[in-house]
Amino acid sequence: MRHFKHLTALCLAAMLGFGAGAQAETTVITGGTLIDSADTGPVEDAVVVIKDGRIQAAGPRASVAIPAGATAIDASGKFIIPGLMDANVHLYLNLDLETLIKYEGRYEDIIIEGAQLALKTGQTTVFDTWGPYPALKKARDMLNAGEAAGARVYFAGNIIGFDGPLSADFREAAATHVSKAMVSRLNADWEQDTGRDLMWMGPEEVREKIDTYAAKDMDFLKYGASGHVAMEFITFSPRVQKEIVAAGHAAGKTVQVHTTSIESLDMAIDAGVDILTHCDITGPVKTIPEATLAKMVERSIPCSIVPITQRRLDAYIEQDPNQVMATYQGIGRKNIANMIKAGVSILLSTDAGVKSPLMMAESKQPKVDMRTELGEGHFNAFTALEELGMAPLEILRSATLNTAKAYKLDSDLGSLEPGKIADIVILDKNPLDAAANYRTINMVIKDGQVVDIDALPLAPLVSNQKAPDAKP
């Protein structure tokens, strides 16, 4: 049955035009207003020429020749932007025992479901910064080969220094309800021999471990400079952090850091990381010092932030003003505002995964303006950045060119310049007028192909689960 469902999904992908070789040779988008993250302002009555999946030309109608016989897309009255990106997602974020047990051996199917939810909502590229290496690799390779539909996925695998999902770093209490064999098996899929054991080692031993890990087929590295559950704790010493970064760079990969305190943030900057992941989180009291902000700007180190709206923060405060999410996110919003003023390069991220309506209904978390729900979180993050005073074009760049540059992929992605991959979103309303207008998706194009967004996700396993009181 599983193989039949998988084959059905592949057939649907082929019929709906998601296959790698299905794009028309030349497509032309005409009449819309072009808003490119690499430019300073909108271009009205624009023409975008796509050939063999890449942008051949883009600009005012008067300066772009329209090839004869091209497939035409009329975007009159609409707005053409680059495909959106999320710098920090977790396509498999389903750590509840029910899902871990029921879908063991099929986690790649949920990852693909997440990639499809992302693509459906304008995110043509996402960066998965923690998850099970075998399933992520399988899903990414299927997406790259055109065997499955979905956003383009780059992944890190484990957060170096963290243990797996059924450990003290995540859901330790759940481990008591399943066999030790299952706990060991699942944790190993995430850890890949880069868990907490590394904290007992010196720089040379850690370097050997990371050299081995970095030789695997992941796209970038991420390590923990501070804890996950106990966010105030420092994990690796400065000299060990420098070895982790050096090992990643020697393998030709960007290296990012999980940081949740002022000191872990500053240490990671000095270690030479490429990306600071959720550096807006610095605890319940203190904001990032001006000297640290200055170092981020001087060294051009971007920050992948996790913004929430004021409405969501108010919901946390109303629920319990002393809870971690209320205090940490309150300081986080202040940090983001300060980073915007200081000129830090900001990357939009959400920490989002595939949310089960059943689990969400049972959760005690506020239900307003969700951040960690794939397909929804990035829209709320746009609104949060607008509230915090980020300029409209900079909001667009945070989810396009800034992210592509941070991951060293800007030769192919992040803007609508000639030669780049044709990842495009067409909106009904101008995103520069209001962040809410990112929701007005009319069309998504990935690799030069129009995506049938209404058909996604093709074979949902998690996002279609019904809460007990939900009607069929």
Secondary structure, 3 states (H helix, E strand, C coil): CHHHHHHHHHHHHHHCCCCCCCCCCEEEEECCEECCCCCCCCECCEEEEEECCEEEEEEEHHHCCCCCCCEEEECCCCEEEECEEEEEECCCCCCCHHHHHHCCCCHHHHHHHHHHHHHHCCEEEEEECCCCHHHHHHHHHHHHCCCCCCCEEEECCCEECCCCCCCCCCCHHHHHHCCHHHHHHHHHHHHCCCCHHHHHCCHHHHHHHHHHHHCCCCCCEEEECECCCCCCCECCCHHHHHHHHHHHHHCCCCEEEECCCHHHHHHHHHHCCCEEECCCCCCCCCCCCHHHHHHHHHCCCCEEECCCCHHHHHHHHHHCCCCHHHHHHHHHHHHHHHHHHHCCCEEECCCEECCCHHHHHHCCCCCCCCCCECCCHHHHHHHHHHHCCCCHHHHHHHCCHHHHHHCCCCCCCCCCCCCCECCEEEECCCCCCCHHHHHCEEEEEECCEECCHHHCCCCCCCCCCCCCCCCC
